[in-house]
Amino acid sequence: MLARRVLLVDDHPVFRTGLRRVLEATGRYEVVAEAGNAHEAIRAAEETRPGLILLDVQLPGITGLRITRILRRKQTRARIVVISVHVDDDRIIEAVRAGAVGFLQKDIGAEALTTALARICAGENLLRAEMLARPDLARRLRAELRLPGERGGGDGPMPLSTRELAVLDCVAQGLSNKEIAEELFVSEQTVKNHMTAVLRKLNASDRVGAILHAVRQGWMEVAPPVPGSFGLDDADAGIEKTQTVA
């Protein structure tokens, strides 16, 4: 039996290492790439064409659920399983809407993990099974699908291209134009062009405004500020550290 090609996406290298060891020990999985953020994940998915993607929900910058939507929009054939420290009804519904087929908690045991992934690789949709077992959850999902307009979970229209979103993801992590160019293998002028398009499409006057817009729409999350570095009460302070000239 050929090993299932896997992409691991999590911003904690130690967690990825543990996950890799568990998967490869079974002999049924081959980890072909790892990523720690959105733009790395999208690039790795395009380059390696994995059959299975294990994706952390709470990534810095562009969220795991938004990445799931992007990959689905790009018609990836990979089965996407989201993982999180916390699993609740809201997140399960968001994962279903995004197109994931499984939602696992990070403290899941090795045996339970491999059993769940085996079911998923066999074609089972664990999130759909969860809905069938929870009629209340299914009713709530159907009701929410009928609601018009933007939703906090990031279900609203995404005006940015994949590359523009990758640039914004890098900006949210504090990279300069030069660093973004190196990260995305493009020229600095290309980065500036993409950023100009982002500002125009989001009707933002600067990078901070663009990030705030993305956060409000649920497309990305900004990591909380480090205690002692600047005021925790200032909601925009952490974002201001990412501002550079477009």
Kinemage of the C-alpha trace (Angstrom):
@kinemage 1
@onewidth
@group {chain A} dominant
@subgroup {mainchain}
@vectorlist {calphas} color= white
{ca met a 1} P 0.000 0.000 0.000
{ca leu a 2} L 1.370 3.409 -0.987
{ca ala a 3} L 1.938 5.824 1.874
{ca arg a 4} L -0.469 8.752 2.009
{ca arg a 5} L 1.364 12.011 1.276
{ca val a 6} L 0.829 14.452 4.144
{ca leu a 7} L 1.343 18.178 4.663
{ca leu a 8} L 1.601 19.333 8.286
{ca val a 9} L 0.691 22.955 9.026
{ca asp a 10} L 1.285 24.279 12.544
{ca asp a 11} L 3.307 27.182 13.899
{ca his a 12} L 4.862 25.035 16.654
{ca pro a 13} L 7.797 22.987 15.273
{ca val a 14} L 7.827 20.681 18.303
{ca phe a 15} L 4.181 19.747 17.741
{ca arg a 16} L 4.863 19.118 14.050
{ca thr a 17} L 7.805 16.888 14.942
{ca gly a 18} L 5.667 14.818 17.313
{ca leu a 19} L 2.912 14.531 14.719
{ca arg a 20} L 5.397 13.488 12.039
{ca arg a 21} L 6.796 10.734 14.249
{ca val a 22} L 3.351 9.357 15.062
{ca leu a 23} L 2.290 9.329 11.410
{ca glu a 24} L 5.485 7.930 9.934
{ca ala a 25} L 5.695 5.220 12.603
{ca thr a 26} L 2.552 3.653 11.120
{ca gly a 27} L 4.188 3.188 7.730
{ca arg a 28} L 0.999 4.452 6.093
{ca tyr a 29} L 1.936 8.130 5.846
{ca glu a 30} L 4.777 10.111 4.310
{ca val a 31} L 5.147 13.698 5.509
{ca val a 32} L 6.178 15.482 2.324
{ca ala a 33} L 6.223 19.028 3.718
{ca glu a 34} L 5.722 21.157 6.810
{ca ala a 35} L 4.588 24.770 7.117
{ca gly a 36} L 4.301 27.237 9.966
{ca asn a 37} L 1.999 29.843 8.432
{ca ala a 38} L -0.507 30.466 5.661
{ca his a 39} L 1.719 31.458 2.756
{ca glu a 40} L 4.078 28.544 3.452
{ca ala a 41} L 1.105 26.168 3.618
{ca ile a 42} L -0.381 27.326 0.307
{ca arg a 43} L 2.989 27.143 -1.434
{ca ala a 44} L 3.723 23.686 0.002
{ca ala a 45} L 0.304 22.398 -1.059
{ca glu a 46} L 0.893 23.626 -4.614
{ca glu a 47} L 4.410 22.188 -4.798
{ca thr a 48} L 3.921 18.783 -3.138
{ca arg a 49} L 0.274 17.934 -3.957
{ca pro a 50} L -0.415 16.079 -0.681
{ca gly a 51} L -3.352 13.740 -0.286
{ca leu a 52} L -3.919 14.743 3.332
{ca ile a 53} L -3.400 18.075 5.090
{ca leu a 54} L -3.379 18.450 8.869
{ca leu a 55} L -3.961 22.125 9.517
{ca asp a 56} L -3.874 24.116 12.759
{ca val a 57} L -6.874 26.430 13.168
{ca gln a 58} L -5.053 29.140 15.108
{ca leu a 59} L -2.146 30.068 12.904
{ca pro a 60} L -0.528 33.494 13.161
{ca gly a 61} L -1.840 35.728 10.391
{ca ile a 62} L -4.239 34.088 7.934
{ca thr a 63} L -6.299 31.517 9.840
{ca gly a 64} L -6.358 27.790 9.216
{ca leu a 65} L -10.008 27.901 8.196
{ca arg a 66} L -9.323 30.620 5.639
{ca ile a 67} L -6.483 28.496 4.243
{ca thr a 68} L -8.934 25.614 3.970
{ca arg a 69} L -11.259 27.811 1.913
{ca ile a 70} L -8.406 28.946 -0.318
{ca leu a 71} L -7.273 25.388 -0.985
{ca arg a 72} L -10.835 24.328 -1.717
{ca arg a 73} L -11.187 27.274 -4.100
{ca lys a 74} L -8.003 26.101 -5.824
{ca gln a 75} L -9.675 22.687 -6.142
{ca thr a 76} L -7.074 20.781 -4.189
{ca arg a 77} L -7.792 17.062 -4.013
{ca ala a 78} L -6.326 16.824 -0.519
{ca arg a 79} L -8.552 15.855 2.372
{ca ile a 80} L -8.171 18.591 4.984
{ca val a 81} L -8.290 17.879 8.711
{ca val a 82} L -8.208 20.864 11.047
{ca ile a 83} L -6.732 20.586 14.507
{ca ser a 84} L -7.145 22.862 17.496
{ca val a 85} L -6.563 23.106 21.217
{ca his a 86} L -10.283 23.738 21.637
{ca val a 87} L -13.153 22.085 19.780
{ca asp a 88} L -16.625 23.585 20.149
{ca asp a 89} L -19.811 23.810 18.101
{ca asp a 90} L -18.897 27.172 16.559
{ca arg a 91} L -15.559 25.886 15.301
{ca ile a 92} L -17.082 22.639 14.033
{ca ile a 93} L -19.629 24.602 11.997
{ca glu a 94} L -16.913 26.894 10.647
{ca ala a 95} L -14.849 23.850 9.660
{ca val a 96} L -17.806 22.300 7.818
{ca arg a 97} L -18.442 25.545 5.957
{ca ala a 98} L -14.751 25.799 5.057
{ca gly a 99} L -14.690 22.317 3.520
{ca ala a 100} L -12.701 20.316 6.081
{ca val a 101} L -13.534 16.624 6.563
{ca gly a 102} L -12.335 16.301 10.141
{ca phe a 103} L -11.754 18.343 13.284
{ca leu a 104} L -9.407 16.895 15.880
{ca gln a 105} L -8.303 18.169 19.262
{ca lys a 106} L -4.577 18.656 19.758
{ca asp a 107} L -4.441 16.466 22.846
{ca ile a 108} L -5.785 13.451 20.945
{ca gly a 109} L -3.896 10.214 21.619
{ca ala a 110} L -1.725 8.598 18.963
{ca glu a 111} L -4.039 5.611 18.497
{ca ala a 112} L -7.171 7.747 18.260
{ca leu a 113} L -5.418 10.044 15.797
{ca thr a 114} L -4.325 7.275 13.449
{ca thr a 115} L -7.765 5.628 13.668
{ca ala a 116} L -9.489 8.893 12.749
{ca leu a 117} L -7.101 9.535 9.858
{ca ala a 118} L -7.544 5.992 8.567
{ca arg a 119} L -11.312 6.564 8.421
{ca ile a 120} L -10.804 9.872 6.633
{ca cys a 121} L -8.367 8.398 4.110
{ca ala a 122} L -10.890 5.630 3.452
{ca gly a 123} L -13.301 8.320 2.298
{ca glu a 124} L -15.267 9.039 5.451
{ca asn a 125} L -16.188 12.614 6.355
{ca leu a 126} L -15.968 12.781 10.141
{ca leu a 127} L -17.529 16.240 10.276
{ca arg a 128} L -20.520 15.038 8.292
{ca ala a 129} L -20.814 12.079 10.652
{ca glu a 130} L -20.714 14.516 13.581
{ca met a 131} L -23.602 16.434 12.035
{ca leu a 132} L -25.646 13.257 11.565
{ca ala a 133} L -25.064 12.358 15.200
{ca arg a 134} L -25.993 15.870 16.343
{ca pro a 135} L -29.326 16.949 14.775
{ca asp a 136} L -29.206 20.196 16.764
{ca leu a 137} L -25.866 21.047 15.184
{ca ala a 138} L -27.126 20.140 11.712
{ca arg a 139} L -30.167 22.382 12.140
{ca arg a 140} L -27.970 25.259 13.258
{ca leu a 141} L -25.684 24.808 10.251
{ca arg a 142} L -28.614 24.796 7.824
{ca ala a 143} L -29.996 27.950 9.446
{ca glu a 144} L -26.646 29.737 9.214
{ca leu a 145} L -26.183 28.752 5.587
{ca arg a 146} L -29.397 30.618 4.793
{ca leu a 147} L -28.189 33.843 6.402
{ca pro a 148} L -26.967 36.490 3.921
{ca gly a 149} L -23.946 38.727 4.209
{ca glu a 150} L -20.580 38.549 5.920
{ca arg a 151} L -19.990 36.345 8.925
{ca gly a 152} L -17.333 36.591 11.586
{ca gly a 153} L -16.062 33.120 10.710
{ca gly a 154} L -14.658 34.425 7.455
{ca asp a 155} L -17.399 33.209 5.129
{ca gly a 156} L -17.827 36.514 3.326
{ca pro a 157} L -16.449 37.255 -0.148
{ca met a 158} L -12.661 37.301 -0.375
{ca pro a 159} L -11.626 40.108 -2.772
{ca leu a 160} L -7.913 39.289 -2.616
{ca ser a 161} L -6.041 36.894 -4.860
{ca thr a 162} L -4.049 34.073 -3.283
{ca arg a 163} L -0.795 35.960 -3.797
{ca glu a 164} L -2.223 39.203 -2.375
{ca leu a 165} L -3.403 37.283 0.667
{ca ala a 166} L 0.065 35.769 1.031
{ca val a 167} L 1.581 39.255 1.009
{ca leu a 168} L -0.891 40.441 3.650
{ca asp a 169} L -0.085 37.347 5.702
{ca cys a 170} L 3.614 38.264 5.627
{ca val a 171} L 2.809 41.871 6.548
{ca ala a 172} L 0.787 40.679 9.541
{ca gln a 173} L 3.858 38.820 10.754
{ca gly a 174} L 5.978 41.955 10.620
{ca leu a 175} L 8.068 41.244 7.511
{ca ser a 176} L 9.532 44.119 5.515
{ca asn a 177} L 9.102 44.444 1.743
{ca lys a 178} L 12.549 42.922 1.235
{ca glu a 179} L 11.802 40.020 3.555
{ca ile a 180} L 8.428 39.415 1.883
{ca ala a 181} L 10.107 39.388 -1.527
{ca glu a 182} L 12.606 36.786 -0.307
{ca glu a 183} L 9.874 34.727 1.359
{ca leu a 184} L 7.635 34.659 -1.720
{ca phe a 185} L 10.441 34.529 -4.316
{ca val a 186} L 9.381 37.747 -6.051
{ca ser a 187} L 10.854 41.226 -6.483
{ca glu a 188} L 10.313 44.044 -4.006
{ca gln a 189} L 8.455 45.967 -6.718
{ca thr a 190} L 6.073 43.028 -7.107
{ca val a 191} L 5.459 43.081 -3.363
{ca lys a 192} L 4.694 46.802 -3.533
{ca asn a 193} L 2.339 46.231 -6.465
{ca his a 194} L 0.479 43.510 -4.589
{ca met a 195} L 0.250 45.654 -1.476
{ca thr a 196} L -1.119 48.580 -3.480
{ca ala a 197} L -3.805 46.244 -4.850
{ca val a 198} L -4.605 45.012 -1.328
{ca leu a 199} L -5.071 48.565 -0.031
{ca arg a 200} L -7.282 49.449 -2.978
{ca lys a 201} L -9.460 46.331 -2.727
{ca leu a 202} L -9.913 46.683 1.039
{ca asn a 203} L -10.340 50.466 0.857
{ca ala a 204} L -7.582 50.847 3.426
{ca ser a 205} L -5.236 53.813 3.720
{ca asp a 206} L -2.273 51.823 5.047
{ca arg a 207} L -1.131 48.351 6.038
{ca val a 208} L -2.507 48.631 9.545
{ca gly a 209} L -5.924 49.416 8.127
{ca ala a 210} L -5.713 46.432 5.774
{ca ile a 211} L -4.829 44.071 8.617
{ca leu a 212} L -7.575 45.462 10.833
{ca his a 213} L -10.064 44.914 8.015
{ca ala a 214} L -8.900 41.310 7.591
{ca val a 215} L -9.122 40.679 11.340
{ca arg a 216} L -12.654 42.103 11.528
{ca gln a 217} L -13.727 39.883 8.625
{ca gly a 218} L -12.319 36.817 10.363
{ca trp a 219} L -9.733 36.181 7.636
{ca met a 220} L -6.769 36.422 9.972
{ca glu a 221} L -5.789 36.571 13.605
{ca val a 222} L -3.079 38.697 15.152
{ca ala a 223} L -1.085 37.143 17.971
{ca pro a 224} L -1.516 38.873 21.350
{ca pro a 225} L 1.290 41.275 22.256
{ca val a 226} L 4.123 40.091 24.435
{ca pro a 227} L 3.561 41.279 28.046
{ca gly a 228} L 5.758 44.243 28.878
{ca ser a 229} L 6.441 45.204 25.269
{ca phe a 230} L 3.438 47.478 24.796
{ca gly a 231} L -0.013 48.009 26.241
{ca leu a 232} L -2.330 45.022 26.255
{ca asp a 233} L -5.291 47.399 26.354
{ca asp a 234} L -4.437 48.936 23.008
{ca ala a 235} L -6.171 46.678 20.488
{ca asp a 236} L -4.224 48.108 17.574
{ca ala a 237} L -0.798 48.131 19.206
{ca gly a 238} L 0.230 44.667 18.096
{ca ile a 239} L -0.759 45.450 14.542
{ca glu a 240} L 1.151 48.712 14.426
{ca lys a 241} L 4.390 46.769 14.709
{ca thr a 242} L 3.763 45.428 11.204
{ca gln a 243} L 3.501 48.812 9.491
{ca thr a 244} L 6.068 49.622 6.798
{ca val a 245} L 5.920 51.786 3.718
{ca ala a 246} L 4.118 50.123 0.766
